[in-house]
Amino acid sequence: MNTWGQELRLSIFGESHGRAVGITVDGLPPGEEIDMEKVAGEMLRRAPGGSRYTTQRKEADTVEILSGLYEGKTTGFPVCGVIFNTDTRSGDYDTKLRPGHADWTALLKYGGNADMRGGGHFSGRLTAPLVFAGSLAKQVLARRGVFVFGRITRIGQVEDKGIPCDPKVWQMISGKPFPAVHETALQEEIMKAKTAGDSVGGIVEAVAFGLPGGLGEPFFGSMESAVSAMLFSVPAIKGVEFGDGFRLAALNGSQANDGLVLEDGEIRPLTNHNGGILGGITTGAPLIVRVAVKPTSSIPREQRTVDAGTMQPALIKVRGRHDPCIALRAVPVVEAAIALCALDRMLVARSVSI
Ligand SMILES: Cc1cc2nc3c(=O)[nH]c(=O)nc-3n(C[C@H](O)[C@H](O)[C@H](O)COP(=O)(O)O)c2cc1C
């Protein structure tokens, strides 16, 4: 199933080396002004070929809108956006299964029927339509005072420094071409891996500012469930944590609890170890999410595999143009995923009026 969401429904389609990738976004409120320059800006943040730290596949990632927008506003009907593939090199791929990629599991599930050129529907290219949908959600949210920003906090063995939980600081860092405080050390880590014919993983942290308290549904519909389900749909994301996440396991209750105070008659947390969610419901404090992005599986180093064409053992050195580190291009994708979840939950809670 390629469909997601309760009030906001997404349906994603396409393959990496097919004609196009795209998405249908149903449930957007009518009359929302959409600035296509802002959409293009978001697409550019994720697009390949932008620097030596990303794949050299060159795609403009211009979105062609087929429906749902009229005279610069949402109509309230499904928005369908298509991104045509223009720079494909399918000859780089053969029947040898790439370790760490979805070639093997696609074979198990689709029995050789899937168009797996360039990773097919499993390619990171499918996150371009997600970023398009997220850019629409971000514009609807911004009008309601909700903003989502992401940044890189780790590449391989190098950790970036922390920043205050202030929307102005986050906006500045996430808007950088390499969204980190001390990007040079992180960039060197990527180049070290690339030069060695290898790849490297990383951590992306994102914060949603301005979310109203009370979002999220009981039990299976918890805010953590919704956000992590969406984030785990993104290829290469292998870990998700909220607030202090796994670090909470090493703390005492007295250290992990967020004390409460009254400010102008409103209840506020003194700290935010729980990342803006308690009992699956948002508190109104910033929602803090961290994701682990695995190292790119397609590497030119020799590895053992199986040739699915001959069913013989084989050695593989993956060809083609690949990201030496996915985390960099994942930042706008993570932001889009969180924005879409936030908007869906706000529509469910009727916090976005039509
Ligand atoms: C923005 C983005 C770019 C990606 N680029 C590549 C790439 O160049 N080469 C590659 O092998 N995998 C790339 N991936 C990851 C694969 O799509 C992913 O590892 C694969 O589908 C297997 O899924 P899994 O890692 O979630 O298990 C990318 C993922 C994202 C989100």
Ligand as a Chemical Component Dictionary entry (heavy atoms), coordinates in Angstrom:
data_LIG
# 
_chem_comp.id                   LIG 
_chem_comp.type                 NON-POLYMER 
_chem_comp.pdbx_formal_charge   0 
_chem_comp.three_letter_code    LIG 
# 
loop_
_chem_comp_atom.comp_id 
_chem_comp_atom.atom_id 
_chem_comp_atom.alt_atom_id 
_chem_comp_atom.type_symbol 
_chem_comp_atom.charge 
_chem_comp_atom.model_Cartn_x 
_chem_comp_atom.model_Cartn_y 
_chem_comp_atom.model_Cartn_z 
_chem_comp_atom.pdbx_ordinal 
LIG C1  C1  C 0 17.305 11.223 0.026  1  
LIG C2  C2  C 0 17.751 9.787  -0.093 2  
LIG C3  C3  C 0 18.743 9.459  -1.006 3  
LIG C4  C4  C 0 19.187 8.140  -1.131 4  
LIG N1  N1  N 0 20.200 7.868  -2.020 5  
LIG C5  C5  C 0 20.657 6.600  -2.128 6  
LIG C6  C6  C 0 21.730 6.305  -3.033 7  
LIG O1  O1  O 0 22.264 7.167  -3.715 8  
LIG N2  N2  N 0 22.138 5.003  -3.111 9  
LIG C7  C7  C 0 21.586 4.007  -2.350 10 
LIG O2  O2  O 0 22.000 2.866  -2.444 11 
LIG N3  N3  N 0 20.585 4.273  -1.486 12 
LIG C8  C8  C 0 20.097 5.538  -1.369 13 
LIG N4  N4  N 0 19.064 5.791  -0.491 14 
LIG C9  C9  C 0 18.584 4.717  0.403  15 
LIG C10 C10 C 0 17.869 3.557  -0.260 16 
LIG O3  O3  O 0 16.746 3.999  -0.976 17 
LIG C11 C11 C 0 17.493 2.534  0.836  18 
LIG O4  O4  O 0 18.615 2.209  1.602  19 
LIG C12 C12 C 0 16.927 1.264  0.237  20 
LIG O5  O5  O 0 15.682 1.499  -0.367 21 
LIG C13 C13 C 0 16.735 0.149  1.274  22 
LIG O6  O6  O 0 15.809 0.555  2.266  23 
LIG P1  P1  P 0 16.215 0.636  3.815  24 
LIG O7  O7  O 0 17.590 1.209  3.867  25 
LIG O8  O8  O 0 15.179 1.555  4.415  26 
LIG O9  O9  O 0 16.147 -0.757 4.344  27 
LIG C14 C14 C 0 18.598 7.114  -0.342 28 
LIG C15 C15 C 0 17.579 7.450  0.566  29 
LIG C16 C16 C 0 17.166 8.773  0.697  30 
LIG C17 C17 C 0 16.103 9.108  1.705  31 
# 
loop_
_chem_comp_bond.comp_id 
_chem_comp_bond.atom_id_1 
_chem_comp_bond.atom_id_2 
_chem_comp_bond.value_order 
_chem_comp_bond.pdbx_ordinal 
LIG C1  C2  SING 1  
LIG C2  C3  SING 2  
LIG C2  C16 DOUB 3  
LIG C3  C4  DOUB 4  
LIG C4  N1  SING 5  
LIG C4  C14 SING 6  
LIG N1  C5  DOUB 7  
LIG C5  C6  SING 8  
LIG C5  C8  SING 9  
LIG C6  O1  DOUB 10 
LIG C6  N2  SING 11 
LIG N2  C7  SING 12 
LIG C7  O2  DOUB 13 
LIG C7  N3  SING 14 
LIG N3  C8  DOUB 15 
LIG C8  N4  SING 16 
LIG N4  C9  SING 17 
LIG N4  C14 SING 18 
LIG C9  C10 SING 19 
LIG C10 O3  SING 20 
LIG C10 C11 SING 21 
LIG C11 O4  SING 22 
LIG C11 C12 SING 23 
LIG C12 O5  SING 24 
LIG C12 C13 SING 25 
LIG C13 O6  SING 26 
LIG O6  P1  SING 27 
LIG P1  O7  DOUB 28 
LIG P1  O8  SING 29 
LIG P1  O9  SING 30 
LIG C14 C15 DOUB 31 
LIG C15 C16 SING 32 
LIG C16 C17 SING 33 
# 
